[in-house]
Every structure is written in C-alpha cells, then in structure tokens.
Amino acid sequence: MNFINKIIDLLNHRFSIGDTISFTPKSVVIVILVLILTSFLLKIIRKIIFRTLASDTKMKFKSLFSFFNYFVYIVVTLILLQNFGVNLTAVFAASAALLVGVGLALQTFIQDIISGVFILIDKSVLVGDIIEVDGQIGQVENIKLRTTRAVTRENKVLIIPNHKFLTSILFNWTENGILTKEIVEVGVAYRSNPREVEAILLDVALKNDKVLNDPSPFVIFKDFGDSALIFHLYISLNSSFSANIVKSDVRYDIYEALASKGIEIPFPQRTITYAHPPKQAE
C-alpha cells in the first residue's frame, strides 16, 4: 500500500522549470496517452475518407492529410500544455505579429488548397476536360491541390491557381460530353438570295468530314446588319479543342462557294463629303 502511495505521490509531484513551465509526471503520461489516442482517431478518419476517394485522388490527398495531421497535433499539444500549467501567454504574445504576417502571406496559398479540395470532391473539373478561364482555353492534364495544369491549343502549359475556379467564371466545354456546337458567322450583300445562301452554307458544312451529321448543321438568319445580311452556321464537333482549325477550314470553303455563285461578302465603306471642297493647288 505504501508503495502505491509513493507511486501516486511521485506522479503528482510538481516539477518546475523557471517561471513558465510547471508539470507533473501524471500530466506527462496523460499528454502521451492523448497524443496516442489522437493518432489512432486520425488514422480511423483517414481510412473512412479514403474509402470514398478514387485511387488517383488518394495520392493527391496525402499531402493534405499530412498537413492536417500536423495541425491537429499542434493544437492538441498546445491545449494540453495550457491545461497542465505551462504558461503559453508570453509565447503567443511574442509570436502574434509573426503569425499575422505568415497568415497574410499564406492567404492565397490556403485559398488554392481549399479550392483544390473542392475541385477533387465535387469533380467540377476532371483530367481531359477542356476549360476556359479568364479567356484562356486549355485541356486539363493534371489537377493538384494548389494548381491545375492545362495545355493550350498552341501546346503551351497553362498553370492555373485553383482559387481561380472559385473567383472567376469557369466554362467547362466538355462536362456534358465531348460534343460541342460551334458558330461560323457569315455576312453577304443585301442583294443576295437568303435561301440560296442557306443552302450553300449547309452544303459546305456537310462536305466537311470533321463536322458531324448528327446533330445536323443548321443556319439561322441572324440579323440585318449595317452593310450585310448576317447568317450563323451552327456545326457540331466531337473535338472542340481543335474547333478553331475546323472553323477556319469551313470559312475557306464558304468563301470559295460564295465566290463561285457570285455572292458578295461586303465590307463597311465610308464616303467622305466635304462641305467646302478643298482648293486645288495653283
């Protein structure tokens, strides 16, 4: 019994290091046990979350979980130390300005990480998607926690901070499938026959092997312009990433087809009239 009492006394004996640190062996044991329990709970949480993730997504989340584990350990350790008599007020007061500066510096970094998590969870952007952000178009090749990499039509690598997907308007051209509709605008002279123009545009579209027949192309008489009748030719493509090349080919063919039929593609013209004609040099 005396032995047990001595052990209890030893566990409750308070040791002091200076004026800021004071602890007992019992508090040290409790801290160790709490850290072990925290580690066990984090592993369980990680297993539960990993079950819902795809295999490629798990690799991207490893760094995030490591950061989260360190954060939890630091918070738990600070709480335990504060509860067991360690005076942390002086430490926090001395480092407050530093923590504020670090927080401001990491603000965009943290936004990128959070945005990357949202992207991976809700799958708003996937590898292979063709996206448009801030006027830049690219095909997604890699999605990481902080950045997304895409390749443009000019074969340049576009590195997009993930917070852009939350703060900017995102166009995902292929979320509904790889098939997209494109528009080719054509203006012809007012003396042209609209029905003939429509037939020519449809014939050009159907002869292009890159344009899909299903859904079939169609023409809309868009407007009466200042100097031309405006038509929109709608075509369907299954490779929207190369749409600019296909539309260029279609424009070449339209120009040749209209020229062969004597249909003019007008351009704006201005006539300058002088109120007082300039004097001729003597």
Backbone bond lengths (Angstrom), bond angles and torsions (degrees), N, CA, C in turn:
res aa  C-N    CA-C-N  psi(-1)  N-CA   C-N-CA  omega(-1)  CA-C   N-CA-C  phi
1 M - - - 1.458 - - 1.522 110.61 -
2 N 1.354 114.89 -42.91 1.455 119.36 177.86 1.525 111.19 -62.05
3 F 1.344 115.40 -35.06 1.468 119.92 179.63 1.533 110.89 -64.45
4 I 1.334 113.78 -42.06 1.474 118.65 179.72 1.528 110.41 -65.70
5 N 1.342 115.51 -40.23 1.465 119.48 178.39 1.521 111.30 -63.34
6 K 1.342 115.70 -38.63 1.456 119.21 178.89 1.539 110.72 -64.76
7 I 1.330 115.28 -38.95 1.475 118.90 178.37 1.531 110.00 -64.94
8 I 1.341 115.13 -42.44 1.478 119.11 179.13 1.517 110.60 -63.31
9 D 1.337 115.71 -42.76 1.469 119.49 178.46 1.516 111.28 -62.58
10 L 1.344 114.80 -40.48 1.457 118.80 179.31 1.532 111.33 -64.12
11 L 1.340 116.14 -41.73 1.461 119.72 179.56 1.525 112.21 -65.22
12 N 1.355 115.22 -32.01 1.468 119.45 -178.24 1.526 113.27 -91.49
13 H 1.316 116.66 -2.86 1.458 119.31 -179.23 1.528 109.87 -69.24
14 R 1.308 116.05 132.64 1.461 120.44 -175.13 1.525 110.30 -96.93
15 F 1.301 115.05 127.73 1.453 122.69 175.63 1.524 108.69 -105.20
16 S 1.283 117.72 144.09 1.463 122.57 -178.85 1.524 109.62 -128.19
17 I 1.314 114.58 138.68 1.459 122.11 174.71 1.519 106.74 -124.67
18 G 1.313 115.71 101.52 1.459 120.38 -176.05 1.522 110.33 68.67
19 D 1.349 115.14 -151.65 1.464 120.22 -179.37 1.519 113.15 -100.59
20 T 1.328 117.28 -5.66 1.468 119.12 -173.26 1.526 113.19 -106.21
21 I 1.324 117.90 -25.62 1.466 120.16 -174.95 1.523 109.94 -115.03
22 S 1.333 114.51 125.44 1.464 121.05 177.73 1.519 107.81 -145.27
23 F 1.342 116.52 127.77 1.457 119.42 -176.41 1.515 110.20 -152.57
24 T 1.356 114.61 166.30 1.459 122.45 175.10 1.524 108.13 -122.89
25 P 1.342 117.99 156.59 1.460 119.69 175.77 1.524 112.55 -56.43
26 K 1.336 116.13 -33.97 1.461 119.10 178.99 1.532 110.90 -63.03
27 S 1.342 115.88 -40.80 1.466 118.83 179.96 1.526 110.76 -65.63
28 V 1.332 116.53 -35.14 1.465 119.98 178.51 1.530 110.16 -64.65
29 V 1.340 115.71 -43.44 1.468 120.29 178.96 1.528 110.41 -62.39
30 I 1.341 116.35 -41.91 1.463 120.13 -179.85 1.524 110.61 -64.02
31 V 1.338 116.10 -41.55 1.465 119.88 178.62 1.525 110.74 -60.01
32 I 1.336 116.25 -45.22 1.468 120.33 179.89 1.532 110.94 -61.66
33 L 1.349 115.80 -43.86 1.468 120.23 -179.71 1.536 111.28 -64.23
34 V 1.327 115.66 -41.48 1.469 119.10 179.59 1.518 110.83 -64.54
35 L 1.338 117.08 -40.14 1.465 120.37 178.58 1.527 111.01 -65.06
36 I 1.317 116.35 -39.65 1.471 119.42 176.95 1.517 110.70 -63.60
37 L 1.354 116.06 -43.23 1.459 120.17 178.49 1.531 111.08 -64.17
38 T 1.327 116.11 -39.45 1.464 119.90 177.87 1.520 111.25 -62.51
39 S 1.332 116.60 -42.77 1.458 120.88 178.06 1.520 111.27 -61.39
40 F 1.334 115.71 -41.27 1.467 120.63 -180.00 1.533 110.59 -64.49
41 L 1.328 116.83 -44.02 1.467 120.77 179.91 1.529 111.59 -65.56
42 L 1.339 117.10 -39.00 1.458 120.33 179.01 1.529 111.17 -64.00
43 K 1.327 116.60 -37.97 1.464 119.50 178.36 1.519 110.99 -65.42
44 I 1.353 116.19 -39.89 1.466 119.64 178.82 1.530 110.12 -64.48
45 I 1.354 116.09 -45.12 1.471 119.74 178.87 1.523 110.91 -60.55
46 R 1.327 115.84 -41.47 1.460 119.67 -179.70 1.534 111.00 -63.26
47 K 1.313 117.64 -42.58 1.469 120.47 179.40 1.525 111.27 -64.07
48 I 1.346 116.29 -40.51 1.464 119.56 -179.44 1.519 111.01 -64.46
49 I 1.350 116.97 -43.56 1.467 120.75 -179.05 1.519 110.74 -69.50
50 F 1.345 117.30 -39.64 1.463 120.46 -177.25 1.526 111.89 -64.82
51 R 1.323 116.77 -26.15 1.463 118.91 178.87 1.518 112.24 -64.05
52 T 1.315 117.50 -26.95 1.468 121.86 -177.74 1.524 112.74 -91.54
53 L 1.336 118.10 -3.87 1.455 121.32 -176.24 1.519 111.37 -102.75
54 A 1.328 115.05 148.81 1.464 120.12 173.84 1.523 109.75 -71.90
55 S 1.324 115.71 162.58 1.464 120.20 -174.61 1.524 111.88 -62.47
56 D 1.369 117.22 -38.81 1.463 118.94 -179.83 1.519 111.69 -71.95
57 T 1.335 116.91 -28.64 1.466 120.77 179.76 1.520 111.19 -74.39
58 K 1.331 117.67 -30.74 1.468 120.80 -179.88 1.523 111.38 -58.82
59 M 1.331 116.83 -41.17 1.454 120.19 -179.31 1.530 111.22 -62.93
60 K 1.336 116.36 -37.14 1.459 120.06 -178.90 1.520 111.89 -72.71
61 F 1.343 116.42 -24.94 1.455 119.60 -178.03 1.528 112.64 -87.91
62 K 1.316 118.51 -8.97 1.463 120.03 -177.11 1.520 111.77 -61.37
63 S 1.333 116.48 -45.57 1.462 119.15 179.83 1.514 111.52 -65.19
64 L 1.332 116.72 -35.85 1.464 119.86 178.28 1.522 110.93 -65.27
65 F 1.323 117.58 -42.69 1.459 120.64 179.92 1.528 111.02 -67.95
66 S 1.314 116.82 -34.63 1.464 118.83 176.65 1.525 110.68 -63.18
67 F 1.329 115.78 -45.08 1.464 120.04 176.86 1.528 110.67 -61.36
68 F 1.321 116.87 -42.08 1.469 121.11 179.97 1.533 110.64 -64.73
69 N 1.324 117.76 -39.80 1.472 121.05 178.80 1.528 111.08 -61.58
70 Y 1.335 116.04 -46.85 1.465 118.95 179.12 1.519 111.40 -61.20
71 F 1.318 116.07 -40.73 1.461 120.26 -179.53 1.532 110.50 -62.47
72 V 1.336 116.52 -45.03 1.465 120.52 179.71 1.528 111.04 -63.53
73 Y 1.324 116.89 -43.73 1.472 120.13 179.24 1.526 111.18 -60.66
74 I 1.325 116.69 -41.96 1.464 119.56 -179.80 1.522 111.09 -64.67
75 V 1.335 116.10 -44.47 1.469 119.69 -179.70 1.522 111.26 -63.38
76 V 1.326 116.86 -46.14 1.474 120.83 -179.48 1.527 110.24 -63.10
77 T 1.332 116.58 -43.24 1.467 119.79 -179.53 1.523 111.32 -62.60
78 L 1.321 117.91 -44.03 1.462 121.07 179.62 1.528 111.57 -63.82
79 I 1.323 116.82 -40.55 1.467 119.62 178.60 1.525 110.77 -64.11
80 L 1.310 116.18 -43.12 1.466 119.93 -179.93 1.524 111.44 -64.70
81 L 1.320 116.01 -44.57 1.455 119.04 -179.82 1.527 111.67 -62.74
82 Q 1.327 116.21 -39.39 1.460 119.71 178.54 1.524 111.09 -65.06
83 N 1.334 116.79 -40.10 1.472 120.71 -178.12 1.529 112.13 -72.54
84 F 1.314 116.74 -23.45 1.461 118.82 -177.46 1.524 113.01 -103.79
85 G 1.313 116.04 22.85 1.449 118.88 167.02 1.501 117.11 100.57
86 V 1.328 118.80 -1.67 1.458 119.83 178.21 1.528 108.31 -79.78
87 N 1.317 116.97 126.53 1.453 122.38 -178.53 1.532 109.79 -82.25
88 L 1.332 115.16 103.04 1.463 119.81 -177.64 1.526 112.78 -97.70
89 T 1.321 116.40 -2.84 1.466 119.44 -176.75 1.520 111.72 -61.56
90 A 1.324 115.67 -44.56 1.461 119.47 -178.92 1.528 111.10 -64.61
91 V 1.323 116.32 -37.96 1.462 120.00 179.41 1.522 110.64 -65.61
92 F 1.353 117.03 -45.26 1.454 120.99 -179.46 1.528 111.43 -65.34
93 A 1.344 116.07 -39.27 1.463 119.69 -179.75 1.522 111.27 -64.33
94 A 1.321 116.90 -38.74 1.465 120.66 -178.75 1.521 112.04 -71.19
95 S 1.331 115.92 -30.69 1.473 119.09 -175.60 1.526 112.94 -102.48
96 A 1.336 118.71 6.71 1.463 121.04 -176.29 1.526 111.12 -61.59
97 A 1.342 116.22 -47.74 1.471 119.40 -178.79 1.526 111.07 -62.85
98 L 1.330 116.34 -39.78 1.460 120.25 179.12 1.527 110.79 -63.82
99 L 1.339 116.37 -42.61 1.459 120.17 -178.96 1.526 111.17 -65.13
100 V 1.346 117.12 -38.26 1.461 120.44 177.44 1.531 110.45 -63.51
101 G 1.325 116.69 -44.56 1.461 120.68 178.99 1.524 112.40 -62.49
102 V 1.329 115.75 -44.04 1.471 119.86 178.51 1.521 110.24 -64.35
103 G 1.350 116.70 -39.74 1.458 120.37 179.66 1.517 112.22 -62.19
104 L 1.336 117.21 -42.53 1.461 120.76 178.26 1.528 111.33 -66.35
105 A 1.333 115.45 -39.39 1.467 119.55 -179.64 1.528 111.37 -66.42
106 L 1.327 116.63 -32.70 1.464 120.83 -176.50 1.524 112.54 -94.72
107 Q 1.330 117.81 5.95 1.460 120.32 -175.61 1.526 111.89 -59.29
108 T 1.337 116.50 -51.11 1.462 120.03 179.76 1.521 111.00 -65.79
109 F 1.333 116.04 -38.21 1.473 120.21 178.75 1.531 110.75 -59.92
110 I 1.334 116.30 -44.64 1.466 120.43 179.95 1.524 110.22 -66.57
111 Q 1.352 117.43 -39.14 1.465 120.14 176.50 1.528 110.97 -59.19
112 D 1.339 115.92 -42.24 1.463 119.66 178.84 1.529 111.26 -62.09
113 I 1.341 116.69 -42.18 1.463 120.67 -178.99 1.524 110.46 -64.14
114 I 1.338 116.67 -46.59 1.467 120.63 -179.08 1.526 110.01 -63.53
115 S 1.335 116.71 -42.61 1.467 119.93 178.61 1.523 110.95 -63.07
116 G 1.345 116.60 -40.03 1.467 119.75 177.40 1.509 112.43 -61.37
117 V 1.340 116.57 -38.51 1.472 120.22 177.46 1.522 110.04 -63.41
118 F 1.337 117.47 -45.25 1.462 120.91 179.67 1.528 111.19 -61.61
119 I 1.338 116.28 -41.02 1.460 119.76 -179.51 1.532 110.65 -62.70
120 L 1.334 116.22 -43.51 1.461 120.14 -177.81 1.523 111.57 -70.20
121 I 1.339 117.01 -31.52 1.463 120.22 -177.35 1.523 111.13 -78.38
122 D 1.362 117.07 -52.35 1.470 118.66 -176.25 1.522 113.23 -87.04
123 K 1.362 117.08 -6.53 1.464 122.73 175.14 1.528 111.55 55.67
124 S 1.333 116.55 41.26 1.462 120.26 176.18 1.522 111.51 -69.32
125 V 1.334 116.26 -25.01 1.466 121.69 176.38 1.524 107.69 -132.88
126 L 1.316 116.73 131.65 1.459 121.93 179.88 1.528 109.59 -124.13
127 V 1.316 115.52 158.65 1.464 120.43 175.74 1.529 109.00 -61.31
128 G 1.327 116.29 130.34 1.460 121.37 -177.27 1.515 113.33 101.01
129 D 1.340 117.91 -16.56 1.463 120.90 178.95 1.526 110.15 -68.93
130 I 1.321 115.35 148.91 1.461 121.63 173.22 1.521 107.06 -102.17
131 I 1.321 116.13 119.62 1.459 120.99 -173.70 1.526 110.69 -123.07
132 E 1.335 114.77 159.14 1.459 121.60 175.52 1.518 108.25 -132.38
133 V 1.326 116.90 118.84 1.464 123.17 179.94 1.523 108.20 -132.69
134 D 1.331 116.15 126.13 1.467 121.49 179.51 1.534 111.64 53.10
135 G 1.332 116.40 38.33 1.458 120.46 177.95 1.516 115.05 80.59
136 Q 1.340 117.33 -2.54 1.467 121.45 179.59 1.534 109.23 -98.26
137 I 1.325 116.28 131.54 1.466 122.29 -177.88 1.527 109.10 -112.60
138 G 1.323 116.67 132.79 1.454 120.18 178.95 1.518 111.49 -158.15
139 Q 1.319 115.21 161.52 1.463 122.10 176.26 1.524 108.12 -102.14
140 V 1.329 115.93 124.12 1.461 122.02 -173.61 1.522 110.03 -67.09
141 E 1.327 115.49 129.01 1.464 121.31 177.72 1.516 112.74 -111.99
142 N 1.340 117.01 -28.04 1.460 119.74 -176.23 1.520 108.94 -155.94
143 I 1.329 116.01 136.51 1.466 121.65 176.87 1.519 107.99 -120.79
144 K 1.330 115.93 116.64 1.452 121.48 176.99 1.518 109.33 -112.55
145 L 1.319 116.00 177.47 1.462 118.87 -176.65 1.521 111.78 -67.98
146 R 1.313 118.32 -32.79 1.467 119.83 -176.73 1.520 113.12 -102.72
147 T 1.315 118.36 -34.71 1.459 121.15 -176.60 1.525 110.99 -134.80
148 T 1.326 114.51 159.34 1.460 122.64 172.74 1.512 107.77 -120.89
149 R 1.321 116.44 132.57 1.465 121.14 -179.15 1.526 109.50 -107.06
150 A 1.347 114.21 132.17 1.455 120.64 178.28 1.523 108.61 -135.25
151 V 1.326 115.90 155.92 1.458 122.07 179.55 1.520 108.37 -109.42
152 T 1.343 117.06 127.84 1.445 121.36 -179.02 1.524 110.90 -80.50
153 R 1.327 115.11 174.75 1.467 119.92 178.33 1.520 111.93 -63.95
154 E 1.336 115.93 -23.96 1.469 120.14 178.38 1.527 111.94 -88.77
155 N 1.346 117.01 11.40 1.467 124.11 179.24 1.528 111.55 64.01
156 K 1.335 116.54 34.04 1.453 122.16 173.74 1.525 108.96 -103.00
157 V 1.322 115.73 144.39 1.464 120.46 -178.89 1.524 109.05 -83.01
158 L 1.325 115.45 125.08 1.454 122.45 179.35 1.532 108.16 -105.45
159 I 1.341 116.90 114.01 1.459 121.91 179.98 1.530 108.16 -100.34
160 I 1.325 116.01 114.37 1.466 121.53 -173.43 1.522 109.01 -111.09
161 P 1.340 118.95 118.91 1.475 119.65 171.61 1.526 109.47 -61.01
162 N 1.308 117.23 135.18 1.458 120.58 -172.34 1.524 113.91 -63.09
163 H 1.345 117.99 -23.93 1.462 117.86 179.80 1.527 111.48 -67.06
164 K 1.340 117.91 -17.10 1.452 120.99 176.80 1.520 112.10 -61.12
165 F 1.347 116.15 -30.40 1.457 119.85 -178.97 1.525 111.98 -71.32
166 L 1.337 117.30 -19.05 1.461 121.26 177.95 1.519 112.02 -97.08
167 T 1.319 117.99 -27.85 1.466 121.11 -174.78 1.521 112.67 -101.56
168 S 1.330 119.02 -12.31 1.465 122.26 -179.01 1.525 109.81 -121.85
169 I 1.325 114.77 160.81 1.469 119.80 176.05 1.524 108.78 -75.62
170 L 1.319 116.32 125.38 1.464 122.84 -178.60 1.522 109.59 -106.79
171 F 1.326 116.53 126.73 1.455 122.23 172.13 1.525 107.85 -105.30
172 N 1.320 115.81 116.41 1.458 120.84 174.56 1.517 107.50 -102.40
173 W 1.326 115.42 103.23 1.457 120.11 -173.45 1.521 112.91 -67.96
174 T 1.307 117.88 -23.33 1.473 120.64 -170.85 1.518 113.38 -118.31
175 E 1.338 118.49 14.02 1.469 118.78 -179.61 1.526 110.91 -65.72
176 N 1.332 117.77 -32.32 1.463 121.47 178.34 1.525 112.23 -91.71
177 G 1.314 117.21 12.07 1.453 120.97 -178.28 1.519 109.86 122.01
178 I 1.321 116.60 171.33 1.460 120.34 -176.17 1.520 111.96 -79.90
179 L 1.345 118.17 -15.39 1.455 120.92 -177.87 1.523 110.21 -78.41
180 T 1.325 116.44 129.97 1.464 121.39 177.58 1.527 109.80 -134.71
181 K 1.337 115.10 154.98 1.462 121.00 175.86 1.520 109.30 -100.44
182 E 1.330 115.95 137.04 1.451 122.22 178.84 1.521 109.24 -122.51
183 I 1.336 116.01 156.18 1.462 122.14 -177.56 1.523 109.42 -120.03
184 V 1.337 115.75 132.59 1.459 122.10 171.89 1.525 106.69 -115.94
185 E 1.317 116.56 118.63 1.465 121.12 -177.93 1.520 110.30 -93.23
186 V 1.330 115.40 135.70 1.460 121.61 -178.20 1.528 108.34 -134.87
187 G 1.338 116.60 136.49 1.454 122.01 174.04 1.513 110.65 -118.08
188 V 1.331 117.09 132.98 1.466 121.39 180.00 1.525 108.81 -126.30
189 A 1.342 114.94 163.86 1.467 120.40 -177.74 1.522 110.94 -65.15
190 Y 1.333 115.95 154.02 1.464 121.51 -176.96 1.524 113.17 -64.16
191 R 1.300 118.19 -25.46 1.463 120.47 -179.55 1.526 112.29 -79.64
192 S 1.336 118.05 -1.28 1.472 121.79 -178.78 1.523 110.17 -75.12
193 N 1.343 115.13 154.32 1.460 121.59 176.23 1.537 108.51 -86.66
194 P 1.338 118.81 113.76 1.470 120.29 -176.03 1.521 113.41 -57.10
195 R 1.335 117.63 -38.26 1.466 119.91 -178.93 1.527 111.15 -67.75
196 E 1.300 116.33 -35.49 1.467 119.33 177.20 1.526 110.44 -67.73
197 V 1.324 116.29 -41.02 1.470 120.42 177.70 1.519 110.19 -61.29
198 E 1.328 116.57 -43.09 1.468 120.28 179.11 1.529 110.96 -60.01
199 A 1.322 116.80 -44.51 1.468 120.62 -179.43 1.528 111.22 -63.27
200 I 1.338 116.39 -39.75 1.465 119.72 179.91 1.530 110.74 -65.27
201 L 1.321 116.54 -44.87 1.470 120.13 -178.90 1.528 111.04 -62.11
202 L 1.323 117.32 -43.06 1.471 120.42 179.58 1.525 110.90 -65.93
203 D 1.322 116.81 -38.72 1.469 120.24 179.87 1.525 110.17 -64.14
204 V 1.329 116.98 -42.37 1.468 120.67 178.55 1.522 110.55 -62.10
205 A 1.330 116.75 -44.50 1.464 120.31 -177.85 1.521 111.46 -63.98
206 L 1.328 116.76 -42.89 1.468 120.31 -176.77 1.528 112.22 -69.66
207 K 1.322 117.44 -23.59 1.465 120.21 -179.68 1.533 111.89 -82.81
208 N 1.319 117.59 -13.91 1.466 120.46 179.84 1.525 108.80 -83.25
209 D 1.338 117.21 121.87 1.464 120.52 -175.57 1.526 113.23 -71.72
210 K 1.331 117.66 -12.31 1.472 120.21 178.14 1.533 111.95 -86.66
211 V 1.326 116.65 -15.37 1.464 121.54 -179.92 1.520 108.94 -89.56
212 L 1.327 116.46 131.44 1.461 121.07 -178.08 1.525 110.91 -76.93
213 N 1.340 115.12 142.54 1.464 120.56 174.75 1.522 112.64 -84.76
214 D 1.333 115.93 -16.58 1.465 120.83 178.67 1.524 108.51 -136.66
215 P 1.324 118.72 108.02 1.468 128.82 1.96 1.522 111.00 -68.43
216 S 1.309 115.47 145.15 1.459 120.50 -176.01 1.524 110.72 -77.17
217 P 1.334 117.00 150.49 1.474 119.88 177.63 1.525 110.87 -66.86
218 F 1.314 116.81 155.14 1.466 121.47 177.26 1.523 108.77 -149.09
219 V 1.336 114.44 163.11 1.462 121.35 -174.98 1.525 109.29 -121.31
220 I 1.317 115.53 140.25 1.463 122.71 174.08 1.524 108.74 -120.36
221 F 1.350 114.93 130.22 1.465 120.22 173.54 1.521 105.52 -78.11
222 K 1.330 115.96 99.97 1.454 121.25 -167.42 1.530 113.20 -73.27
223 D 1.352 116.89 -49.56 1.463 116.42 -172.15 1.528 109.63 -170.04
224 F 1.350 113.66 164.88 1.451 121.21 169.86 1.528 107.46 -94.00
225 G 1.301 116.90 102.48 1.452 120.25 -177.49 1.511 112.67 -78.38
226 D 1.320 116.72 179.24 1.465 121.23 -179.57 1.525 111.98 -64.18
227 S 1.333 115.58 -36.45 1.457 118.40 -177.62 1.524 112.76 -134.42
228 A 1.358 117.45 10.00 1.460 119.50 -176.38 1.522 110.98 -157.02
229 L 1.321 114.86 157.69 1.466 121.41 168.45 1.529 107.05 -85.76
230 I 1.319 116.70 126.13 1.465 121.18 -173.31 1.525 109.76 -99.75
231 F 1.356 115.76 125.48 1.466 122.10 176.81 1.525 109.21 -119.80
232 H 1.334 115.88 146.69 1.463 122.47 173.32 1.524 108.34 -116.02
233 L 1.323 115.33 121.32 1.462 121.24 174.33 1.521 108.41 -97.32
234 Y 1.328 116.94 118.21 1.473 122.65 179.61 1.525 108.83 -97.07
235 I 1.333 116.01 125.60 1.461 121.13 178.14 1.527 108.97 -127.93
236 S 1.320 116.52 153.11 1.470 122.75 179.31 1.521 109.37 -110.09
237 L 1.333 115.41 136.10 1.461 121.72 -178.78 1.520 109.36 -129.85
238 N 1.325 116.31 150.87 1.468 119.96 174.78 1.526 111.17 -106.65
239 S 1.336 115.94 12.31 1.461 121.19 175.77 1.523 107.83 -142.79
240 S 1.325 114.93 75.33 1.460 119.66 -174.71 1.525 112.05 -66.41
241 F 1.334 117.92 -19.55 1.458 120.05 -179.92 1.527 111.19 -65.58
242 S 1.328 117.17 -27.01 1.473 121.21 178.02 1.523 110.89 -106.48
243 A 1.339 117.12 22.56 1.463 121.00 -176.53 1.522 111.94 -61.68
244 N 1.327 117.49 -35.27 1.471 119.26 -178.45 1.526 111.62 -63.44
245 I 1.342 117.10 -33.31 1.471 120.38 178.97 1.532 110.09 -72.29
246 V 1.343 116.54 -43.76 1.464 120.18 179.69 1.522 110.57 -63.44
247 K 1.327 117.17 -43.21 1.464 120.52 179.77 1.530 110.85 -64.87
248 S 1.318 116.80 -34.46 1.459 119.79 176.22 1.530 110.44 -63.88
249 D 1.336 117.27 -44.74 1.469 120.81 178.18 1.525 111.02 -61.20
250 V 1.325 116.32 -40.60 1.463 120.51 179.63 1.531 110.31 -64.39
251 R 1.316 117.43 -39.89 1.473 120.31 178.79 1.529 111.24 -64.12
252 Y 1.350 117.05 -41.06 1.473 119.91 176.08 1.536 109.91 -56.80
253 D 1.331 115.20 -48.34 1.473 119.80 -177.06 1.521 111.26 -65.90
254 I 1.354 117.06 -37.90 1.469 120.21 179.03 1.530 109.89 -64.03
255 Y 1.305 116.11 -43.51 1.477 119.68 -179.50 1.529 110.49 -59.64
256 E 1.326 116.13 -45.88 1.469 119.82 -178.74 1.529 111.15 -66.59
257 A 1.360 116.01 -40.24 1.468 119.50 -178.90 1.521 111.60 -67.32
258 L 1.323 117.65 -41.63 1.464 120.20 178.78 1.527 110.98 -67.61
259 A 1.332 116.15 -39.32 1.467 119.52 179.77 1.531 110.77 -64.64
260 S 1.331 116.94 -38.01 1.476 119.89 -179.73 1.523 112.00 -67.21
261 K 1.329 117.38 -24.06 1.471 121.96 179.39 1.528 111.76 -96.83
262 G 1.330 116.30 3.15 1.452 119.60 179.31 1.509 113.70 72.45
263 I 1.322 117.49 21.97 1.474 121.33 179.10 1.516 108.11 -93.49
264 E 1.315 115.55 125.36 1.463 121.49 -173.72 1.528 111.20 -87.31
265 I 1.320 115.13 139.82 1.460 121.46 170.20 1.524 106.28 -100.89
266 P 1.321 118.48 103.26 1.468 120.55 -172.00 1.522 112.18 -77.41
267 F 1.304 114.58 169.05 1.461 121.05 174.75 1.527 107.47 -139.47
268 P 1.319 118.31 152.16 1.474 120.58 -177.67 1.526 111.18 -60.74
269 Q 1.310 116.17 137.38 1.460 121.87 177.89 1.523 109.15 -128.98
270 R 1.307 116.33 146.46 1.457 121.92 179.53 1.528 109.27 -124.01
271 T 1.315 115.09 137.16 1.456 121.24 175.92 1.514 108.13 -112.57
272 I 1.313 116.78 123.48 1.455 121.88 -178.90 1.525 108.74 -98.31
273 T 1.328 116.38 122.12 1.466 122.89 179.21 1.509 108.98 -113.51
274 Y 1.298 116.93 125.65 1.455 122.01 179.78 1.520 109.41 -89.72
275 A 1.318 116.86 132.29 1.472 120.15 175.08 1.523 109.85 -67.47
276 H 1.320 116.42 -37.22 1.468 122.33 176.12 1.515 107.24 -126.21
277 P 1.323 118.03 103.49 1.474 119.83 -178.21 1.521 110.77 -52.79
278 P 1.332 116.73 139.97 1.476 119.12 179.61 1.521 110.57 -64.81
279 K 1.319 115.50 143.95 1.448 121.92 -179.65 1.528 110.27 -69.59
280 Q 1.304 114.67 138.70 1.454 119.07 176.53 1.536 110.01 -75.23
281 A 1.290 114.47 141.02 1.465 118.32 179.24 1.519 109.43 -66.82
282 E 1.316 116.22 134.72 1.466 120.29 -179.93 1.521 110.38 -76.36
